[in-house]
Amino acid sequence: MPEANSPVPGKHKIFLGYAPGVGKTFHLLDEANRRFGRGQDVVIGLVDSHGRKPTEEIAAGLEVVAPKVTTTADKRYVDLDLEAILERKPELVIIDELASDNAPGSRFESRWQDVDFLLSQGIHVLSTLNVYALESLNDHVHDITGVKITNTVPDQMLHDADEVEIVDVTPNALLNRVKRGDVYVDGTTPVELSTFFNEAALSALREIALREIAGHVDEDLVSYRKEKRIEKPWATQDRVIICVSPTRSSLRLIRRGWRMGQRMHGEVIAVHVKDGTSDSETAKKILSDDFALAKRLGIETVVLEGPLAPTLIQFAQERNVTAVILGHPERSRLQEMFRPSILSELARELRTVDIIVVSTETAAAPDSH
């Protein structure tokens, strides 16, 4: 609950798309105009028209709080002017592209943090987001497109939104928009996004976006059932544990486990068992990165001590775990012959638990903002 003197948090609506050019910003501004017409105090905090005339025309009738422009040696930043918006105190502010980063030295590193702060100050926000920028999808998007997205938004931002609206066109229609120059008016697709614009990749990203919106509807339904005290259709809660290793990154496992937990509406726990291999500086760095991602995704983290397999088995039994996720074991043929693997021990002792082995290998790919 908010403190006695703190403002009631603002409402947040996200226009979700699967790629640039589907029409998120246009739909955002169309709703802003409708709200302005109904008497709401609306300002544009930040909108990038990318030179598209229809977008510029629909934005023309709305008040703009001028953004802050910063130029560094290698990049030009156009950021939200938080102080000016707080001084203006609008009822509703329009903010495009949640996943953008801010100029070095800004109050917050990322635009989604600006939005989070404005919401905490009681200001309503309409924003846009491409589904490929969600933190937990990072590996999946890389596998589909060959692009490593570096500017991401915590999934919780989407899940906490009061309303999410999908903005959708078919991949074929989007490709036609690109060819006509309606998406990038100079006719040049950014190099880092060039692999996005083929029918196979767009179809996969579109499917992901549609699943996300379906998941949001499911969350709303679950919240409604709880609010109305309607009995849930499931008798027990699913619980997933992710086995975090100190010898290689578990980021991929953590993202996969979080998404599995979301689909199940279950609990997710990241577990590391200290067995003498966690004391090197390299191991500490790996574990620090893994647990930092888990924290961003809202995953509970647990550190245990003892023999690896027996300790994990005991923990899984005590917490009534329904699924265990671990990476492919790195073992020689000789080890496989003379010593049981953790996988075989878990499978033998946890017969009612799903054991899921996930590949941790990724191919090198260009970065994208």
N, C-alpha and C positions, 0 to 999 in steps of 0.2 A: 504493500500500500504506500502511496505517496505520503511524505511528511505533511504536517498540518499546514505549513506555509508554502509548500511546493505547488506549482501549477498542475492541473489535471493534464496528463500526457496528451499530445496531439494525436490525431488519427492519420494513418499512413496507408495510401493506396499505391500499389505498384502495377505498372503496365509491363507485362512480361512478354518477351519475344524470343525467337530462337536464333536470330541473326540480324545484322544491320539491314535496314531497308524494308522491314515488314510493316512499318507504320506506327511504331510505339510513340514517337514524339508528336506526330500529328494527332493521334488519339488522345494523348495527354493534354495537348493544347485545346482540343475540341471540348473535352470535359471542363477544362479550366474556364473556357468562355461560357459554357452553360452555367457554371456555378457563379461566375461574375454577373451573368444576366439575371440570376436569382437573388442578387444582392450581397453575395459573399465578397469580403475584402481580399482580393487575389493579387499576388505579384509574381512575376517571373524572377526567380533567383538565378537560374542558369539553364539556358536552352541552346543546344548546338543544332542549327538548321542544316549544317553541311552544305549551305548554298542552295537548298531546295526551296523554290519559290512558293509552293503551296504551304510549306511549313512557316516561312517568313510571313506570308499573308495572314495566316490564322493567328499568329502571335502578335500582329501589329496593334490590336486594340487593347492589349494588356500592359499594365504598368511594369516597368523593369527596374529592379535594383541592380545597378551596374556591377558586374563581376570584377574581381581583382586579376590583373594580368601580370605575370612574372616571367621574365626570360632569363634562362640560365645558359651556360655554354653550349648545352646540347639539346635543350628542349624549351618550348614555350608553354606555360601553364595558364589556363583560364579557370579561376577558382571562384567558388561562392564567397561573397563578402558577408561573413557571419555577423560581424559587428553591425554592419549597416542594416541587415535584416532584423536583428534584435532591436535596434533603435526604431526601425519602422513599425515593428510589431504587427504584421499582417495576420489575417485569420488563416490564410492558406498560401503556401509558397510552392512554386513549380521548380523541380530540380531534375534535370536530365542526367542519365548515365551514372547510376549509383557506383559503378566499379572504377571510376576514374581516380587517379591518385592526385594529391595536392602538391603544390610547390614545396620544396624543402624549407623548413622553418615555419610552416603553417601550424595553426593550432592543433589540427588533426592531420594524420597522414593521408587519409582517404576520404572521398566524398560521402560514402555511406556513414562515416562517423559524424560528418557535419549534419547529415539528416537525423541520425540518432540523437544528437544534441538538441536540434531544433524541436524534435518531438518531445523531448524531456522538458522543454520550455513552454509547452502547451500550444505550439504552432502546428497546424495540420500540413501534411506534405503529400503532393502527387509526384511520383518519380517513375523512372524507367529502368529496366534491367534486361540484359540478354542472359538466357539461361546458362550459357557456357561459362559465365563468370562466377557461378556458385562454387564455393570452396570444395565441397565434397565431390564435385564432378570433374575436378582437375585432371585426374588420370584418364577418366572415360573420354573426355573431350580430346585429350592428347592422342588417345588410341584411334579415335574416329577421324580427326582432321590432320594429325601430324603437327599441330600447333600447341605449344605450351603456354597457357594463359598465365600471365604473371600478376595481373590486377584482378583480385578476386573479392567476393563479398561473402561473409559468413552466412551459411544457410539459415541461421536463426533470424536474420533480417527478413527473409522471405516468409518464414513461418510465423513471425511475430506481426506481420502486416495485417491490418484490419480488413483489407480487401486486396485481392489480386485479380487482375483482368488479363486474359491472354489476348495478344494481338497476333492474328494468324493470317497468312496467305500460303498458298501452295508453293513448294519449291520451284516449280516451273514458272509460276507468276513472278516470283522473286528474281529468278534468273533473267526473265524478260525485262524487269525493271532495271537490273544492272546493265544489260546490253543497251537499253535506251538511254542510259546516263541519268536515270531518275534517282539512283542511290548515291553514286559518286559523280557529281555534275561535270567534273573535268575528264570523266571517262577512264580514270586510272584507279583501279582497286588497290588499296594499301597492300604492300608485299606480304606483310605478316598475316593478312586475312585471305590471301589469294586462294589457299587450299580449302577455304570454307565454301566457296561458290562453285560447287558441283552438286549435281542432283543427289548423289548418294550421301554425301556429308550433310547436306541440308535436310534430307529426309530423316536421317538419324537424329539430328539436333531438334528437329520439329517434334519427333516422337518423344524425346526427353522432355521438352517443354510441356507437351500435352499431359505427360505422366505427372509432372510437377504440379500442374494446375489440378489434376484429379486428386493428387495427394493433399492439396490444400483444402479441397472440398471435403475429403475424408476427415481432416483435422477439425474443420468446422462442425461436421456431424458429431464427432466424438465430444467436442466441447459442448454442443447442444445437449447430448445425452447426459453428460455429467451435470450440467446446469439444471436440467429437468429431472435429474435422478432417475433416468431411464436405465434399466439394467443392460449392461453391455452384452453383445452377442457372443463374447468369448469368456471362458471361465477363469483362465489364468493369464498372467502377463508373460510374453516372450522376453527372454533375457539373453543377450549376446555378449560374449567376452572375446576381446581381441588380444592375441598373444604378441606382446611388444618385445622385439629382440634388440639387444645392445650391439650386435655385430653387423647389422645392416638396417637401413631405414625401413620403418613400418608405416610410412605415411599412406601408402596405397591401401594397406590393410585397414587402417583407421578410417579412411574415407569409405571403403566398401562396407565396413561394419556399421558405420553411422547410417548409411543409406538403407541397409538391411533393417536396422532398428526402426527407422522412420516408417518403412513399409509395414512393419509388424505392429507399429505403435508400442514398441517394447523398449526396454532399458538396455543401454550399451555401456560396457565397462572395458577400459584398456588396462591390461594386467602385465606387469613385468616381474619376473622371478629372478632375484639376485642369486647367481650361482657361481660367483667368482670371476665372471667375464665382463663385469660392468664397471670396473674401476679405472680403466684407461681413459685418457682424455678424449680419444675418438669415440669410445662407448658413451661417455657422459654427454658429448655433443649430440650423438644420434638420439639418445633418450630424451634430451632436452627439447630437440626439435619435434620428436614424436608427441611428447606430452603437451607441448605448446599448441600443436594442431588439435589434439584431443580437447584441450581447454577451450579453444575457439569454437569447437563444434558442440560444446556442452557435455562432453563425455566424462564420466567419472574415471579417475585414474587410481590404480592400486599397485603398490610395490610389496611383493612378498619375498620371504627368504626360505630357502630349502632346496632339496632336489627338484629339478624342473618338473618332470612329469607327475610325480606324486603330489607335489604342492598345487599344481594346476588342477589335478583331479579332485583333490579335497576342496579347493575353493569353488569349483564348478558344482560340486554336490551340495556344499553349504548354501550357495546362492541360487540353487534351483535353475541353473543355466539350461537354455534350450538349444544354443548353438555356440560353437567355438570356431573362431577364424584364426588361421595361422598361415605363414608363408611356406613355400616349398622348402623342404629340408635340404641343407647342404651337407651331404654325406657321401663318403666313398663307398664303393661296392663291398670293400672289406668290412667297413663299419656295419653295413646293412646285413652282412652275413652273421656277424658275431655279437652285435648289440642291437636290441630292439630300438626302433625309432620312437620319438615322442608321439608321432602320428599313430603308430600301431598301439602304443600303450593307452593313449586317449580313447581310441576306437574300442579297445578291449574292455576298459573300465567304465566308459560312459556310453552304454549301449542305447540309451534313449535320447542321446544328444546328437545333433547334426554336427559333423566335423567338416569344415569347409577349408580347402587348401587354395590359396590365392597366389597367382604369379606376382612376383615383385619386380620383374624385369620390365624396363621401358626402353624404347628406342630413342636415340637422340633426335631432337627436333628444334626448329627455330622458336624463339620466344615471341610472345605477342603481348601487347598491352591492351 
